[in-house]
């Protein structure tokens, strides 16, 4: 059974969620970095060798980062690709468990690191890496946001109802006596709501027109996909039974094209 088409309201809700998520990520990557005098400094002991991790999951745009287990806590050095080509510097890679470090942190992120009086990570390095990473991610997320808006605009425009719609469908069997008969719909629709604003609607099959109560009966049967009732309405209007069958089959094969 074919899936139902996505309603415009649902598409708008999905779009709003995606826009909010994109906006959140843009704000996150361009947030102002902490000042040096706002960092908290700690004397810590390294509990294991420093580990490099690749980003996964929701933070897939995150640059590879380093994990330091220090004095029972977990801290990170971010933006390794903008610090040392996605790897640890030789000095950091040489550190071992038991080494004494002094770190300057904001939350769990290390912005400066000292070992035996030597700065292995300088605040200015970390600040420059943060700014370059933010610029790159802002560009990528901005491009994704534009692509999202363009896609949604295309989808919504394709789903707009036509201002006027009419269909002329030749019957599929030209060899029949009534093979020159055509199914014709003539009505006017409101462009915004897709409702009948003229109050008139008619079917013409061959030389036979359905109007009034007979047309309403045919429309109700078409909406219910009631083939027998549709055939009965056409035959009652004077359409030959063979022509009526072909006409009903054409409508049921593509009811949306004819407004059912």
Secondary structure, 3 states (H helix, E strand, C coil): CCCCCCCHHHHHHHHHHHHHHHHHHHHHHCCCCCCHHHCEEEEEEECCCCEEECCCHHHCCCCCEEEEEECCEEEEECCHHHHHCCCCCHHHHCCCCCCEEEEEEECCEEEEEEECCEEEECHHHHHHHHHHHHHHHHHHHHHHHHHHHHHHHHHHHHCCCCCEEEEEEECCCCCCCCCCCEEEEEEEECCCCCCEEEEEEEEEECCEEECHHHHHHHHHHHHCCCHHHHHHHHHHCCCCHHHHHHHHHHHHHCHHHHCC
